[in-house]
Amino acid sequence: MIWAVFYLCFVGILSCISFALYGWDKRQAVRARRRVPEQTLHLSDFAGGWPGGLLGQKYFRHKTKKLSFRIRFWITVLLHLAAVGVVGYHHFSGFSS
C-alpha cells in the first residue's frame, strides 16, 4: 500500500514539473526564444508526468496540432502505464502464492 502512495506522490510531483515545462515551452514559442526540446517533454511524460503534460497541452493550447508529437505523447503514456503494470504485477504477484 505504501508503494501506491509513493507512486501517486511521485506522479503528482512529476505532473507539476511537466505542466510547468509545457507552460515554459509555450511562453518561449510565443516569444520566439529557445524552446524546451520535445525529447525533454516526452521524457518528463514517460517518467510519470503525463497527466500534467496532458493538462499543460490543453491549458496552454500547446502541442495540440502537431500530429507526430501527439502520437509520441500517447505512446509514452502507454509505455509508462505498461511499465507500471509490469512492476506492479511483479511486486504484488508474490502475495498470491
PEURFEN-V922261 format. One record per backbone hydrogen bond with DSSP energy under -1.0 kcal/mol. CO is the residue of the C=O (numbers start at 1). NH is the residue of the N-H. Records with the same first field share a line. If there is no record, write none. Layout:
# PEURFEN-V922261
CO: NH / NH
This chain:
# PEURFEN-V922261
1: 5
2: 6
3: 7
4: 8
5: 9
6: 10
7: 11
8: 12
9: 13
10: 14
11: 15
12: 16
13: 17
14: 18
15: 19
16: 20
17: 21
18: 22
19: 23
20: 24
21: 25
22: 26
23: 27
24: 28
25: 29
26: 30
27: 31
28: 33
29: 32
37: 41
38: 42
39: 43
40: 44
41: 45
42: 46
43: 47
44: 49
45: 50
49: 53
50: 54
51: 55
52: 56
53: 57
54: 58
55: 59
56: 60
57: 62
66: 70
67: 71
68: 72
69: 73
70: 74
71: 75
72: 76
73: 77
74: 78
75: 79
76: 80
77: 81
78: 82
79: 83
80: 84
81: 85
82: 86
83: 87
84: 88
85: 89
86: 90
87: 91
88: 92
89: 93
92: 95
